[in-house]
Amino acid sequence: MGLGLRHAAVAFLVAASLSGTACKKEGVFFADLVPRAGKASGNEELRILGSGFRSLGSLEIRVGPNQATNVGVADDETIQFKTPQAREADLGHPLDIFILTNQGRSYVLRGAFTYRRGQADTPAGELQRRL
C-alpha cells in the first residue's frame, strides 16, 4: 500500500530543475536524476543521487501522476525506483518527480524526467533487423 498524496502535509520545492542545479532541504541533498529520459513502456530503473536519504524512511515516488515501483533507499546517497508506464499525454514533456515520505514530508524535483516519443522503446538490434 502506498503512502498516498493525502499524507504529504508539507511540500518543499526541491529545485526548479535538476539540470545543473542541486538543492539541500532539511539535511537532504538532491543532486541529480539518472537517467533523465526513458521509454514510454516504463519499468526502467532510475536513481536519484545526493545525500541524507536514509533519514527519509519509507518512500513513495511518483513520476508525474503515476506511482513508481520497486522504490527503495539503496544507501545514503542513492534512491532507486522503476518508472511506471507513461500516459500518452506525458510523452515528450518534462515531468515532476514527487518523493513522499512516511513522515509526511514531500519533495518535488521539477521537470526532472521525460518519457521519449517515437521508436525509443525499440532496442537498437530490433530496429536494425526491421530496416
C-alpha positions in Angstrom: 0.0 0.0 0.0 1.4 3.4 -1.0 1.7 6.4 1.3 -0.8 8.4 -0.7 -0.6 12.0 -1.6 -3.0 12.9 1.3 -0.2 12.1 3.8 2.1 14.8 2.3 1.4 17.5 4.9 4.2 19.8 3.9 5.6 20.2 0.4 9.1 21.5 -0.4 10.1 22.7 -3.8 13.4 21.0 -4.2 14.6 22.5 -7.4 13.1 24.3 -10.4 15.1 21.7 -12.4 17.9 19.3 -11.7 19.7 20.5 -14.8 22.9 21.8 -13.2 21.1 22.7 -10.0 21.4 20.9 -6.7 19.3 21.7 -3.7 19.5 20.9 0.0 16.5 20.9 2.4 16.4 19.7 6.0 19.7 17.9 5.7 18.6 16.1 2.5 20.7 16.9 -0.6 19.3 16.3 -4.1 22.0 16.4 -6.8 20.8 14.5 -9.9 18.4 12.0 -11.5 20.0 9.3 -13.7 18.8 8.8 -16.4 16.7 11.9 -17.2 14.7 10.3 -20.0 13.3 6.9 -20.6 11.0 4.7 -22.7 7.2 5.1 -22.6 6.6 1.5 -21.6 8.3 2.2 -18.2 9.9 -0.4 -16.0 13.3 1.3 -16.3 15.5 1.8 -13.2 16.1 5.4 -12.2 18.4 6.7 -9.5 18.2 9.9 -7.5 21.6 10.9 -6.3 22.5 13.1 -3.4 22.9 12.6 0.4 20.9 12.2 3.6 18.4 9.8 2.1 18.5 7.2 5.0 16.7 9.9 7.1 13.7 9.9 4.8 12.3 6.5 5.9 9.8 4.7 3.7 9.1 6.4 0.4 6.5 6.6 -2.3 7.7 8.1 -5.6 5.5 9.4 -8.5 6.6 10.2 -12.0 4.1 12.8 -12.9 0.8 11.4 -11.7 1.8 7.7 -11.8 3.3 5.7 -9.0 6.7 4.2 -9.4 7.5 0.6 -8.4 10.5 -1.0 -6.6 11.2 2.1 -4.6 14.0 1.9 -2.1 16.8 3.8 -0.5 19.9 1.9 -1.7 22.3 3.8 0.5 22.6 7.3 2.0 23.4 8.7 -1.5 21.0 6.8 -3.7 17.3 6.3 -4.1 16.3 3.7 -6.7 12.9 3.1 -8.4 11.4 1.8 -11.6 9.3 4.0 -13.9 5.6 3.5 -14.4 4.2 3.2 -17.9 3.7 6.7 -19.4 0.3 8.1 -20.4 0.1 9.4 -24.0 -0.2 13.0 -22.6 3.2 12.6 -20.8 5.3 11.7 -23.9 7.9 14.3 -24.7 7.1 16.6 -21.8 9.3 17.1 -18.7 7.6 15.6 -15.7 7.9 16.3 -12.0 9.2 13.6 -9.7 7.3 13.5 -6.4 9.0 12.0 -3.3 6.7 11.3 -0.4 7.9 10.2 3.0 6.1 8.2 5.7 6.9 11.2 7.9 4.5 13.4 6.0 7.2 15.3 4.1 7.3 15.6 0.3 9.8 16.9 -2.2 9.3 17.8 -5.8 12.0 17.5 -8.5 10.6 19.9 -11.1 10.7 18.8 -14.7 13.3 16.1 -13.9 12.2 13.3 -16.2 10.9 13.0 -19.8 9.4 10.0 -21.5 10.8 9.8 -25.0 8.5 9.8 -28.0 8.8 7.6 -31.1 10.8 4.4 -31.5 12.8 4.9 -28.3 11.2 1.7 -26.9 12.6 -0.4 -29.7 16.0 -1.9 -28.9 18.8 -0.9 -31.3 19.2 -4.5 -32.6 15.5 -4.9 -33.2 15.4 -1.6 -35.1 18.4 -2.8 -37.3 16.5 -6.1 -38.1 13.5 -4.1 -39.2 15.5 -1.9 -41.7 
